[in-house]
């Protein structure tokens, strides 16, 4: 690393701001000149490289990136809704890989939105609209059949709120999706995975096709981690999802069809009445 770059790196400092969800920290990446990690109360939420928005650092974001890549022919603009904003990592990725896409980001934490927009600004040409609202309320304002892709990555205090885990919530997702559109959700759970199994059963009650991407150790109930659930009424690109996930730096496994139904293990769909927030991760996850 040259002297000029080392000087620029040393001039970047951690930025900490109290937001609605807790203490937000933007931590510079010493190895990438404009790379930043967003943490909320010490839990990593997003990573973004302003010079290279196609770079996805987190495992689950790479898997969501595969879904973005395969939701339409390469380079074709799409209409995307992002429930949960963070540092707008996936919205930036869509804008970079699918120019002229139209996107909506719904993020409840207005102070967090202000922090990210002021420190890690979105290029105006990217056509990304950010709305400060509850994810379900914001989704309700999306016109019927508008979205080609809906991505849910919503965490409050490291847990997904209960009202975003039910069949009624997925009814809203289906209403907003165009025919053949894709829904993808980041789901966190640990052994023995009751929450994840319930979320799969819930999606199966509303969508004809499902796939699950996760670290094999998570699927075997060996550790707490993230899984990406993909759902659509159109056939999913399972073979290509499998190939791409297997070739990641941290390889993921794709389950679908009978294997996924067996994995669900008799779990029943979750309704608003019975919904609970996702489990809190153990403290060791972020050490």
C-alpha positions as CSV (number, residue, x, y, z in Angstrom):
1,X,0.0,0.0,0.0
2,X,1.4,3.4,-1.0
3,X,2.0,6.3,1.3
4,X,-0.9,8.3,-0.1
5,X,-3.3,5.5,0.4
6,X,-2.0,4.8,4.0
7,X,-2.6,8.5,4.7
8,X,-6.1,8.4,3.4
9,X,-6.8,5.3,5.5
10,X,-5.5,6.9,8.6
11,X,-7.6,10.0,8.1
12,X,-10.8,7.8,8.2
13,X,-12.2,7.3,11.7
14,X,-15.0,5.3,13.2
15,X,-18.2,7.2,13.3
16,X,-20.7,6.5,16.1
17,X,-24.2,7.9,16.3
18,X,-27.2,7.0,18.5
19,X,-30.1,6.0,16.2
20,X,-33.5,4.5,17.0
21,X,-32.2,1.0,16.9
22,X,-29.2,1.6,19.2
23,X,-25.6,2.8,18.7
24,X,-24.8,2.9,15.0
25,X,-21.1,2.7,14.1
26,X,-19.5,3.1,10.7
27,X,-16.1,1.4,10.8
28,X,-13.7,1.9,7.9
29,X,-12.1,-1.1,6.3
30,X,-8.3,-0.8,6.4
31,X,-8.0,-2.9,3.3
32,X,-10.4,-1.1,1.0
33,X,-10.1,2.7,0.5
34,X,-13.8,3.4,0.7
35,X,-15.1,0.3,2.4
36,X,-17.2,0.6,5.5
37,X,-19.0,-1.8,8.0
38,X,-22.2,-0.7,9.7
39,X,-22.7,-2.1,13.2
40,X,-25.7,-1.6,15.4
41,X,-25.0,-2.1,19.1
42,X,-21.9,-4.1,18.1
43,X,-23.8,-6.4,15.6
44,X,-22.6,-6.2,12.0
45,X,-25.5,-5.1,9.8
46,X,-24.0,-4.1,6.4
47,X,-20.8,-3.7,4.5
48,X,-20.5,-1.3,1.6
49,X,-17.6,-0.3,-0.7
50,X,-18.4,3.0,-2.3
51,X,-15.9,2.4,-5.0
52,X,-17.1,-1.1,-5.8
53,X,-20.8,-1.6,-5.0
54,X,-20.7,-5.0,-6.6
55,X,-18.4,-6.2,-3.8
56,X,-20.5,-8.1,-1.2
57,X,-18.6,-9.0,1.9
58,X,-21.1,-10.8,4.1
59,X,-22.0,-14.4,3.3
60,X,-25.8,-13.8,3.3
61,X,-25.4,-10.7,1.1
62,X,-23.5,-12.7,-1.5
63,X,-26.3,-15.2,-1.5
64,X,-28.9,-12.5,-1.9
65,X,-26.7,-11.1,-4.7
66,X,-27.0,-14.4,-6.5
67,X,-30.8,-14.1,-6.3
68,X,-30.5,-10.5,-7.7
69,X,-28.3,-11.8,-10.6
70,X,-30.8,-14.6,-11.5
71,X,-34.1,-12.8,-11.0
72,X,-34.0,-11.6,-14.6
73,X,-31.7,-11.7,-17.7
74,X,-28.3,-10.3,-16.9
75,X,-28.2,-6.5,-17.0
76,X,-32.0,-6.1,-17.4
77,X,-33.5,-3.3,-15.2
78,X,-35.9,-4.5,-12.5
79,X,-38.2,-3.0,-10.0
80,X,-37.0,-3.9,-6.5
81,X,-38.3,-3.4,-3.0
82,X,-35.9,-3.6,-0.1
83,X,-37.4,-4.1,3.3
84,X,-34.7,-3.0,5.7
85,X,-32.1,-0.5,4.6
86,X,-28.8,-0.9,6.6
87,X,-26.2,0.8,4.4
88,X,-28.3,0.1,1.3
89,X,-25.8,-2.6,0.2
90,X,-28.2,-4.7,-1.9
91,X,-29.8,-1.6,-3.5
92,X,-26.4,-0.3,-4.5
93,X,-25.6,-3.8,-5.9
94,X,-28.8,-3.8,-8.0
95,X,-28.1,-0.3,-9.3
96,X,-24.5,-1.4,-10.3
97,X,-25.4,-4.7,-11.9
98,X,-28.8,-3.7,-13.4
99,X,-28.5,0.0,-14.5
100,X,-31.8,1.9,-14.9
101,X,-33.5,-0.3,-12.3
102,X,-36.1,1.5,-10.1
103,X,-35.9,0.7,-6.4
104,X,-37.6,1.4,-3.1
105,X,-35.9,1.0,0.2
106,X,-38.1,0.9,3.4
107,X,-36.2,1.5,6.6
108,X,-38.0,2.4,9.8
109,X,-35.0,4.0,11.6
110,X,-35.0,7.6,10.2
111,X,-31.8,8.7,12.1
112,X,-30.0,5.7,10.6
113,X,-31.2,6.6,7.1
114,X,-29.9,10.1,7.7
115,X,-26.5,8.8,8.9
116,X,-26.0,6.5,5.9
117,X,-27.2,9.0,3.3
118,X,-24.9,11.8,4.6
119,X,-21.8,9.6,5.1
120,X,-22.3,7.0,2.4
121,X,-24.3,8.9,-0.2
122,X,-26.3,7.2,-2.9
123,X,-25.5,8.5,-6.4
124,X,-28.6,10.3,-7.8
125,X,-28.4,8.4,-11.0
126,X,-29.1,5.1,-9.1
127,X,-32.9,5.8,-8.9
128,X,-33.2,4.5,-5.3
129,X,-36.0,6.0,-3.3
130,X,-35.7,5.6,0.5
131,X,-38.7,5.8,2.7
132,X,-38.6,5.9,6.5
133,X,-41.4,3.7,7.6
134,X,-42.2,0.3,9.1
135,X,-41.4,-2.4,6.6
136,X,-44.9,-3.8,6.5
137,X,-46.5,-0.3,6.3
138,X,-44.1,0.7,3.6
139,X,-44.8,-2.5,1.6
140,X,-48.5,-1.8,1.8
141,X,-47.9,1.4,-0.2
142,X,-46.2,-0.5,-3.1
143,X,-48.7,-0.7,-6.0
144,X,-50.2,-4.1,-6.8
145,X,-47.9,-6.2,-9.0
146,X,-45.2,-3.5,-9.1
147,X,-42.1,-5.4,-7.9
148,X,-40.0,-7.9,-9.8
149,X,-38.1,-8.6,-6.6
150,X,-38.8,-8.1,-2.9
151,X,-35.9,-8.6,-0.4
152,X,-36.6,-8.7,3.3
153,X,-33.6,-8.1,5.5
154,X,-35.1,-6.5,8.6
155,X,-33.6,-6.7,12.1
156,X,-34.4,-4.7,15.2
157,X,-32.0,-5.4,18.0
158,X,-30.6,-8.3,15.9
159,X,-34.1,-9.9,15.7
160,X,-36.6,-9.8,12.9
161,X,-39.9,-8.3,14.2
162,X,-42.8,-10.7,14.6
163,X,-45.2,-8.9,12.2
164,X,-42.7,-9.6,9.4
165,X,-42.8,-13.4,9.8
166,X,-46.5,-14.4,9.1
167,X,-48.7,-15.6,6.3
168,X,-50.5,-12.2,6.4
169,X,-47.2,-10.4,5.8
170,X,-46.5,-12.7,2.8
171,X,-49.9,-11.9,1.5
172,X,-48.7,-8.3,1.2
173,X,-45.5,-9.5,-0.5
174,X,-47.5,-11.5,-3.0
175,X,-49.7,-8.6,-3.7
176,X,-46.7,-6.3,-4.4
177,X,-44.9,-8.8,-6.6
178,X,-45.4,-9.0,-10.4
179,X,-46.3,-12.4,-11.9
180,X,-43.3,-14.6,-11.6
181,X,-41.6,-12.1,-9.2
182,X,-39.2,-13.4,-6.5
183,X,-39.2,-12.9,-2.8
184,X,-36.0,-13.4,-0.8
185,X,-35.5,-13.1,2.9
186,X,-32.5,-13.2,5.3
187,X,-33.4,-15.4,8.2
188,X,-31.3,-16.0,11.3
189,X,-31.7,-19.0,13.6
190,X,-29.8,-21.5,15.7
191,X,-30.1,-25.1,16.9
192,X,-32.6,-26.8,16.7
193,X,-33.8,-24.3,14.0
194,X,-37.5,-24.1,15.0
195,X,-37.9,-20.5,13.7
196,X,-36.3,-21.3,10.3
197,X,-38.5,-24.3,9.8
198,X,-41.6,-22.3,10.7
199,X,-40.6,-19.6,8.2
200,X,-40.2,-22.2,5.4
201,X,-43.6,-23.6,6.2
202,X,-45.1,-20.1,6.1
203,X,-43.6,-19.4,2.7
204,X,-44.7,-22.8,1.4
205,X,-48.3,-21.9,2.3
206,X,-48.1,-18.8,0.0
207,X,-45.6,-19.7,-2.8
208,X,-45.4,-22.7,-5.2
209,X,-41.6,-22.8,-5.4
210,X,-39.0,-22.5,-2.6
211,X,-35.3,-22.8,-2.1
212,X,-33.1,-22.3,0.9
213,X,-29.4,-21.3,0.8
214,X,-27.3,-21.7,4.0
215,X,-24.0,-22.8,5.4
216,X,-24.1,-26.6,5.8
217,X,-23.2,-26.3,9.5
218,X,-26.3,-24.1,10.0
219,X,-28.5,-26.6,8.2
220,X,-27.2,-29.4,10.4
221,X,-28.0,-27.4,13.5
222,X,-24.4,-27.0,14.5
223,X,-24.3,-23.2,14.9
224,X,-26.4,-20.0,14.8
225,X,-26.3,-18.4,11.4
226,X,-28.1,-16.9,8.4
227,X,-30.2,-18.6,5.7
228,X,-31.6,-17.1,2.6
229,X,-35.1,-18.2,1.7
230,X,-36.1,-17.7,-1.9
231,X,-39.8,-18.0,-3.0
232,X,-41.7,-17.6,-6.2
233,X,-44.7,-18.9,-8.1
234,X,-42.4,-19.3,-11.2
235,X,-39.7,-21.9,-11.4
236,X,-36.6,-20.9,-9.5
237,X,-33.1,-21.1,-11.0
238,X,-32.1,-23.8,-8.5
239,X,-29.3,-25.3,-10.5
240,X,-27.5,-22.0,-11.0
241,X,-28.2,-20.9,-7.4
242,X,-26.6,-24.2,-6.3
243,X,-23.6,-23.7,-8.5
244,X,-23.0,-20.1,-7.5
245,X,-23.5,-20.8,-3.8
246,X,-21.1,-23.7,-3.8
247,X,-18.4,-21.6,-5.4
248,X,-18.6,-18.8,-2.8
249,X,-15.6,-18.2,-0.5
250,X,-17.8,-19.7,2.3
251,X,-19.7,-22.3,0.3
252,X,-23.5,-22.5,0.8
253,X,-25.8,-25.4,0.3
254,X,-29.1,-25.2,-1.5
255,X,-32.2,-27.2,-0.5
256,X,-35.4,-27.4,-2.4
257,X,-38.2,-29.8,-3.3
258,X,-38.7,-32.9,-1.2
259,X,-35.4,-32.3,0.6
260,X,-36.6,-28.9,1.8
261,X,-40.0,-30.3,2.7
262,X,-38.4,-33.0,4.8
263,X,-36.1,-30.4,6.5
264,X,-39.2,-28.4,7.5
265,X,-40.1,-31.4,9.7
266,X,-43.9,-30.8,10.1
267,X,-43.6,-27.2,11.1
268,X,-46.8,-25.2,10.5
269,X,-47.4,-21.8,8.9
270,X,-47.1,-18.8,11.2
271,X,-50.0,-16.4,11.4
272,X,-50.1,-12.9,12.8
273,X,-51.8,-14.3,15.9
274,X,-48.9,-16.8,16.7
275,X,-46.0,-14.8,15.2
276,X,-42.9,-14.2,17.3
277,X,-39.6,-12.3,16.6
278,X,-36.7,-14.3,15.4
279,X,-34.4,-15.6,18.2
280,X,-31.7,-13.4,19.6
281,X,-28.2,-14.5,18.5
282,X,-25.9,-15.8,21.2
283,X,-23.2,-13.3,22.3
284,X,-20.5,-15.5,20.9
285,X,-21.7,-14.8,17.3
286,X,-20.3,-11.3,17.2
287,X,-17.0,-12.0,19.0
